[in-house]
Amino acid sequence: MRFNQQNAPPRRLWPWAVGLALLGVLLSLVIWLVIARLNLLASNASQTQVTQSAVVQQVEKVAKLVSSETTLRDVVVYENTYYGSTKKALVVVSGKLLSGINLDKGTDVQIDDKAKLITISLPRPEVLAIEITNVQTYDEQRGLWNPFSAADHDAIYKLARDKFAETGNEMKVADAAQQSATEMLQAMFSTNGYRVEITYR
């Protein structure tokens, strides 16, 4: 009886073929995992590291940016009576009002990497300085025994500064600085999934 090799099924090749296929799938899976891991490491390496010193530096820059200078001009009426003798002065005063955040009062930065939360505590914006640039006297009436002195001029300067400070509060220049600082800091650090909370003392 003759055996026909052409009609015999190649049974011995199937186990090898299945093994090679499984090996190919396994190798493909390993390669894919390695590539994914390398991509993850590269992604983490490319992300900006949020550190406390970096946040403090940016806060200092923002504090300078939101500082504003406002030019003011107002009328000051000064009057002083001494033993029935009254002296008066009508003065037009010009000056500059500087408002912003005084970081010398302390800044606190907390970073929670697990919660992806940056907490920044800042001093409340305020009027930082008032500079009197020009004083023009339009009417000055001296008392009989109550002449003008250097102390009177100092008092007029003080009245002008107080009036400029009051005007600055009415214009809400400090509130504008606070809003600008909040928006800039939130836009600056709300990256890589971080949230930003800002409080003003």
DAUR-V290363 format. One record per run of one state. SS is the DSSP state (~ for helix, > for strand, _ for the rest). FROM is the first residue (numbers start at 1). LEN is the number of residues. If there is no record, write none. Layout:
SS:FROM:LEN / SS:FROM:LEN
This chain:
_:1:10 / ~:11:36 / _:47:5 / ~:52:15 / _:67:1 / >:68:15 / _:83:2 / >:85:16 / _:101:2 / ~:103:3 / _:106:2 / >:108:5 / _:113:4 / >:117:6 / _:123:3 / >:126:16 / _:142:8 / ~:150:22 / _:172:1 / ~:173:17 / _:190:5 / >:195:6 / _:201:1
